[in-house]
Amino acid sequence: MAGGVGSRFWPESREKRPKQLLDVITPGTSLVQATIARTKHFASIEDTIVVTGEMQREELQRQIPDLPAENIISEPFGRNTAPCIALGARILRERSDGESIMVVLPADHIIRNDQEFARLMQLGARLAHQTNTLVTVGIHPSRPETGFGYIQLDDEHLPSQKDLVGFTEFELREVVRVKRFAEKPDIDTAKRFVESGDFLWNSGMFIWRIDAVEAALREFTPEIMEQIETLPSLNSPDFTAKLREAYSTIRGVSIDYGVMERAPNVYVLRAGALGWSDVGSWDEVYRLSEKDLENNVLTGSHVIARNSKGSLVISRSDRLIALYGVSDMVVIDTGDAILVTKRDQAQGVRDIVDYLKRHQMTEFL
C-alpha cells in the first residue's frame, strides 16, 4: 500500500512525492524501495503489486524499474485501506485463486531485520492457509505511544498443537487470538495498555488467504465489495474508467475499522526482533537517526548547532541554518518552505497541510 500522502512529513512530503518515496532514514533508499527489497526474501517481484496514487505512479516506476508496469495500480482517489485491500485482492484473484496467500504491507515502514521479517511472513502464511483466518502482526510496545493503534491479546484462548498442525512450540508462542482492537489512545490510556502487558502495537501488516479477506470484506463492508466486484478485468480497456467511477462512490474506511475490529477469526503474530517503526513523524525520524555528541541530527551542507541539543535539522537548500540555545527542535528546509516545530509537537504537522488546502496554497502541497 503506497498511496498515503504523508502529511506529517511536510514540507518534504508533497503530493507528487509523499513520504514513502522519500529517503528520510537511509540516504539514497526510499521507504518504498526498502519495502520492495524486503519482500524479495519471500515473494518474487512479478508477484508484487503496488497500489498507489495517480500522481505518484511515475516516480514509483522510476524508483523501482524492475517492477512490471502492470503491477502498479493507480487509485484515482485516496479511500483509505479497506478499498485499497479489496482492489488488491480482486487483482490477485485474477492471477491466482482464492486459496493463494496475500500479504499486505504499508510502503512506509522501517524494518531493520529483514530475515526475521521474512520468517514471520512465512509463519503467517502457514497460519492463514491452515486456519483460513485473518492474521495481523503486533509489535511489543517499547513505550506508551499515542500515534499507534493497539491489539489486545486473548491469552485465554491460545492455540495448541491440536489447532495448528506442524507448528513448533516456539512458533505456537508467537501466535495469539485477538481479543479486541483499540484505536489510538490518549497518553494515560497508552500507559495503562503498556503496563498491562497484554497489548501490542498494531503494525498495519496483514496476511490472509484471498478468499478469507474477500469474505470478510463482503460481510462487513458490502458496499465496497459490490463496487470492486463489478470491475472488469485489469487488462480490459475500460478498467481505468470503471475504477474511477467506482471510487467516486466508495466510502473511505480503514481495514481496521471496517473489518478487523468486527471479524471474529483474527490471529496476531507477536513480532520480536523486527526493528520495526512506522516512521510516523519527524520525531520518529530523530529517534531512528544517528546523533552527534549533543544528541542532534544535522543533515545538510550548511547546518550548525551551538549550545543546542536534542534537535533534528534537515536542509535541502544552500542557505545557512544555525541553532543556538534551543533544544528538542525540528527544522526542515526544502528550499521553498521551512518547518519549525518542537519534537513533541511533530504529530500535529498535518494541521499545516490542512491549512494550506483550505487556503488553496497548492504550490506548497
Buried (B, 14 or more C-beta within 10 A) or exposed (E): BBBBBBBBBBBBBBBEBBBBBBBBBEEEEBBBBBBBEBBEEBBEBEBBBBBBBEBBBEBBBEBBEEBEEEBBBBBBBBBBBBBBBBBBBBBBBEEEEBEBBBBBBBBBBBBEBBEBBBBBBBBBBBBBBBBBBBBBBBBBBEEBBEBBBBBBBBEEEEBEEEBBEEBEEEBBEBBBBBBEBBEBBEEEBBBEBBEEEEBBBBBBBBBBBBBBBBBBBBEBBEEBBEBBBEBEEBEEEEBBEBBBBBBEEBEBBBBBBBBBBBBEBBBBBBBEEBEBBBBBBBBBBBBBBEBEEBEBBBBBEEBBBEEBBBBBBBBBBEEEBEBEEBBBBBBBBBEEBBBEBBBEBBBEBBEBBEEBEEEEEEEBB
